[in-house]
Amino acid sequence: MATAKKAAATKAPAAKKAAPAKRTPNAAFLKPLTPSPALAAVIGDKPLPRTEVTKKVWEYIKKHNLQDAANKRNINADDKLKPIFKKPQVTMFELTKLISEQLS
């Protein structure tokens, strides 16, 4: 009896999931924004979309080895990042909020 139930359960066709529709990016993320002078010292002064600004800041952080060795979620501020962060260390979760304040 147990084998009959098991066989019936394995014969049932697996439900196929439809492929998710390709999402279009939000236009707000693609709009070029001008960085503040403090942020321009890190990423340059050209207007860039918010996503590119975040990528460039992360490139700078990794290039200058600014992630905390003990806790990689923390980012240590150097002389260029202190005016943006307004404190010596921030978490990666605070980063986008602090960057957004520097864009117009």
N, C-alpha and C positions, 0 to 999 in steps of 0.2 A: 504494500500500500504506500509506504513512504517513497519507494522508487517511482511509483506512478505520479505522485504529486511533484516530485523533483523533476521528472521528465516533462511534465506539463508546464512547469515553471520555466524550464530552459527552452522550450519550444516557442514561447511567446516572443513575438518580434520586439526588438528593442525600439523604443520610441525615438525617432530621429528628430533632432532639433534643427530648426531652420537656421541657416547662416544669418548672423546678425547683419542688419542693414548697415552699410558704411555710413559712419557719422560725419557730418560736415562740421568743420571747426567753427567755433563761435567767432563772429566777426570782431568782437571786442578784444579778443586775444591777438588778432592779426593787425590791429590798428597801430601804426608806428607812433611811439611816444617819445618825447624829448627828455633825456635824463638831466637831473640837477647837476650843478658843477661838481659836487662831491662824488656822485655816481659816475659822471663823465671821466673822472680821473682813473676809474677802474675799468670801464668798458668802452670809453670813447664817447665823442659828443654827437654821433649821428643818431637820428631818431630810429628806434628799433621797436618791433613788437614785444610785448610783455614776455612772451615765451623765450625769445632770443636774449633778452636782458638777463633773465634768470640763468640761462645756459652760460652766458659769458661770465656772470658772477661766479658760478660754480667752477668754470675753467680757471678763473683767477685764484679761487680758494684752493683748488687742487695743485695748481702750478706752484703756489707759494707755501704749500703744506700747512694750511691754517686749521685743518680739522684737529680737534683735541685728540691726543694719542690714547688717552684712557677711555674717552667716551666720544665716538665718532659722530654722534648727533650734535655735538657742540662745535661751534666755529669760533676760533679766537680772532679777534680783530687786530689788524696791523694798522700802521699809520693812515693808510688810505681808507680803510673800512671803519675806523672809529667814528668819523663824522656821520656815517650812514647808520651804524648800529647804536650809537650814543651810549655804549657800555662796552666793557672789554671782552665779553663773551655772550653769544646768543645761541639758541638752538636752531636747528635747520627748519623747524616748524614756524619760527618767527621770521625767517629770512624773507619770504615772499611779501609779508606785510610791510616789513621795513623797506624793501625795494619799491613797493607800490607807492609809498609815501614820497619817494624820490623821483617819481615820474609825473609828467604833466602833458 
